[in-house]
């Protein structure tokens, strides 16, 4: 079964450095990347770098850690649920 992975970003979070993560994930043909004015995770969005992966927030302290956390989440959580 092929699963579409959707990763969404809040534009305000992108402005604080998460843009690097978005650009990196856009290179991956198996991931659909979008940005929104708000993802409704304002509390964590203010404090961390955040990506919403298939509706669930993935957070990290730095953009590089977020890239790793997104791929870890995809590999270990999404495909374990299938």
C-alpha positions in Angstrom: 0.0 0.0 0.0 1.3 3.4 -1.0 0.7 6.2 1.5 0.7 9.8 0.6 2.7 11.8 3.2 1.5 15.4 3.6 3.6 17.9 5.4 2.1 21.3 6.3 3.8 24.4 7.7 2.6 27.6 9.3 3.9 30.7 7.5 4.9 32.3 10.8 6.9 29.2 11.7 8.6 29.2 8.3 9.7 32.8 8.9 11.5 31.8 12.1 13.8 29.4 10.2 11.7 26.4 9.3 11.8 27.4 5.6 15.0 25.4 5.3 13.0 22.3 6.3 10.2 23.0 3.8 12.8 23.4 1.0 14.5 20.2 1.9 11.2 18.2 2.1 10.1 19.6 -1.3 13.0 17.7 -2.9 11.4 14.4 -1.8 9.0 13.2 -4.5 7.1 11.1 -1.9 6.1 14.1 0.2 3.4 16.7 -0.6 4.4 20.0 1.1 2.0 22.9 1.7 2.0 26.1 3.8 -0.9 27.7 5.5 -1.5 31.0 7.4 -2.1 28.9 10.5 -2.1 25.2 11.3 -3.9 25.6 14.6 -0.9 24.6 16.7 -0.1 28.1 17.9 1.3 27.1 21.3 4.0 24.8 20.0 4.5 26.8 16.9 5.6 29.8 18.9 8.2 27.7 20.8 9.5 25.2 18.3 10.2 24.4 14.7 7.1 22.5 13.7 5.9 20.4 10.7 2.4 18.9 10.6 2.8 15.4 9.2 -0.5 13.9 8.1 -2.3 16.0 10.7 0.1 15.4 13.6 2.6 17.9 14.8 6.3 17.0 14.8 8.5 19.4 16.7 12.2 20.1 17.2 14.5 22.8 18.6 16.4 23.4 15.3 15.6 23.1 11.6 18.1 20.3 11.1 16.6 18.4 14.0 13.1 18.9 12.5 14.2 17.4 9.2 15.4 14.3 11.0 12.3 14.2 13.2 10.0 14.3 10.2 11.7 11.4 8.5 11.9 9.5 11.8 8.1 10.0 12.3 7.4 8.9 8.7 9.5 5.8 9.0 8.7 4.7 12.5 5.1 6.0 13.1 3.3 6.3 9.8 4.4 3.1 8.3 4.0 1.2 11.6 0.3 2.2 11.6 -0.3 0.8 8.1 
